[in-house]
Amino acid sequence: MIEGLYETHLFVENLERSIEFYAKVLELKQAHYEEERRAAFFWVGKPKQAMLGLWEKPTSEIDKRHFAFSCDKEFILNEATGFLKGHGLSPYNFLNDGTDIPMVFAWMPAIAIYFSDPDGHYLEFIAVLEGEARPELGVLSYEEWTKRDKLT
């Protein structure tokens, strides 16, 4: 029946600013623009595979949302933090270690790093990892994840 998530939509305060962010920073391909409805649509991944819709609304109507972009593990490990910082963004994790290194959610398992768009929506780069889930390990660094057999 359900095979995946096709689209998600966000309310944004300034449509042009958000178009600039999603097109130039995150390099998503714009699929459609509607001036009258103040909306823009972007392909996520290959065209027609998944879509992100942006709708301009007053600040009072914008609730902060979260969603994750599926990425290559090597990009997250070696490039994501530098990529985000290079665009003036502040990557963060849930390791509570004062760093901005990607973290592993052991219950999936997946490696991830977080950042925010211009409206404060919580965005994430994530890659599912090989191996069995280990929910008892919680959230840990990738280095700790690779040593997981020694953690029990």
C-alpha positions as CSV (number, residue, x, y, z in Angstrom):
1,M,0.0,0.0,0.0
2,I,2.2,3.0,1.2
3,E,5.6,3.0,-0.5
4,G,7.1,6.2,0.7
5,L,6.6,9.9,1.5
6,Y,6.1,11.9,-1.7
7,E,5.8,15.5,-0.5
8,T,5.9,17.7,2.5
9,H,5.1,21.5,2.8
10,L,6.4,24.3,4.9
11,F,5.1,27.8,5.6
12,V,7.8,30.4,5.2
13,E,7.9,34.1,6.0
14,N,9.7,35.3,2.8
15,L,9.2,33.1,-0.2
16,E,12.1,34.6,-2.2
17,R,14.6,34.1,0.7
18,S,13.4,30.5,1.1
19,I,13.7,29.9,-2.7
20,E,17.2,31.2,-2.6
21,F,18.1,28.9,0.4
22,Y,16.6,25.7,-1.0
23,A,17.8,26.3,-4.5
24,K,21.2,27.8,-4.0
25,V,22.3,26.4,-0.6
26,L,20.7,23.0,-0.6
27,E,20.8,22.8,-4.4
28,L,17.2,21.5,-4.9
29,K,15.8,21.9,-8.3
30,Q,12.8,24.2,-8.5
31,A,9.9,22.4,-10.1
32,H,7.2,25.1,-10.1
33,Y,6.4,28.6,-8.9
34,E,3.0,30.3,-8.3
35,E,3.2,34.0,-7.7
36,E,-0.6,34.4,-7.1
37,R,-0.6,31.7,-4.4
38,R,2.9,32.7,-3.2
39,A,4.1,29.1,-3.4
40,A,7.2,27.3,-4.8
41,F,7.8,23.6,-5.3
42,F,11.2,21.8,-5.4
43,W,12.1,18.3,-6.4
44,V,13.9,16.4,-3.7
45,G,16.3,13.9,-5.3
46,K,15.4,12.9,-8.8
47,P,12.5,14.9,-10.5
48,K,9.1,13.5,-9.7
49,Q,10.6,11.3,-6.9
50,A,9.7,13.5,-3.9
51,M,8.7,17.2,-3.5
52,L,9.0,20.0,-1.0
53,G,6.4,22.8,-1.2
54,L,7.0,26.3,0.3
55,W,4.1,28.6,1.1
56,E,4.5,32.2,2.1
57,K,2.5,33.0,5.3
58,P,2.6,35.7,8.0
59,T,5.1,34.9,10.8
60,S,2.2,34.3,13.2
61,E,1.0,31.4,11.0
62,I,4.4,29.6,10.9
63,D,5.0,26.6,13.2
64,K,8.5,25.2,13.2
65,R,8.6,21.8,11.5
66,H,11.2,19.1,11.1
67,F,12.2,16.8,8.2
68,A,15.3,15.0,7.0
69,F,17.0,14.8,3.7
70,S,18.4,11.3,2.8
71,C,22.1,11.7,2.0
72,D,25.1,9.5,1.4
73,K,26.9,8.4,4.5
74,E,30.3,9.6,3.3
75,F,28.9,13.1,2.7
76,I,27.5,13.2,6.2
77,L,30.8,11.9,7.7
78,N,33.2,14.0,5.7
79,E,31.5,17.0,4.2
80,A,28.2,18.0,5.7
81,T,29.5,20.0,8.6
82,G,31.9,22.0,6.4
83,F,29.2,22.4,3.7
84,L,26.8,23.8,6.2
85,K,29.3,26.1,7.9
86,G,30.4,27.3,4.4
87,H,26.9,28.5,3.8
88,G,26.7,30.3,7.2
89,L,24.7,27.6,8.9
90,S,25.2,26.2,12.3
91,P,25.2,22.4,12.3
92,Y,24.3,20.6,15.6
93,N,23.8,17.2,17.1
94,F,22.3,15.7,20.2
95,L,25.6,14.3,21.7
96,N,25.8,17.0,24.4
97,D,29.6,17.1,23.9
98,G,29.9,20.7,22.6
99,T,30.8,19.6,19.1
100,D,29.0,19.7,15.7
101,I,30.1,16.2,14.6
102,P,27.4,13.9,13.1
103,M,25.8,11.5,15.5
104,V,24.3,8.0,15.3
105,F,20.8,7.1,16.3
106,A,21.5,3.5,17.4
107,W,17.9,2.4,17.3
108,M,17.7,2.8,13.5
109,P,20.8,2.8,13.0
110,A,21.4,6.1,11.1
111,I,24.0,8.9,11.1
112,A,22.7,12.5,11.1
113,I,23.5,16.1,11.5
114,Y,21.0,18.9,12.1
115,F,20.7,22.6,10.9
116,S,17.9,25.2,10.4
117,D,16.5,27.0,7.4
118,P,15.9,30.8,7.4
119,D,12.5,30.3,9.1
120,G,13.9,28.1,11.9
121,H,12.6,24.8,10.6
122,Y,14.6,21.9,11.8
123,L,16.3,20.2,8.9
124,E,18.5,17.1,9.0
125,F,20.9,15.2,6.7
126,I,20.6,11.5,7.4
127,A,21.9,8.2,6.1
128,V,20.8,4.8,7.3
129,L,23.8,2.6,8.4
130,E,24.5,-1.0,7.8
131,G,24.2,-3.3,10.8
132,E,21.7,-4.2,13.4
133,A,19.9,-1.7,15.5
134,R,21.2,-1.2,19.1
135,P,18.6,1.0,20.8
136,E,20.2,0.4,24.2
137,L,23.2,2.5,23.0
138,G,21.0,5.6,22.5
139,V,22.7,8.5,20.6
140,L,26.4,8.2,20.1
141,S,29.3,9.4,17.9
142,Y,30.1,7.5,14.7
143,E,33.4,6.5,16.2
144,E,31.6,5.0,19.2
145,W,29.2,3.3,16.8
146,T,32.0,1.6,14.9
147,K,33.3,0.3,18.2
148,R,29.8,-0.8,19.3
149,D,30.7,-4.5,19.8
150,K,33.1,-3.4,22.6
151,L,30.4,-1.2,24.2
152,T,28.4,-4.2,25.6
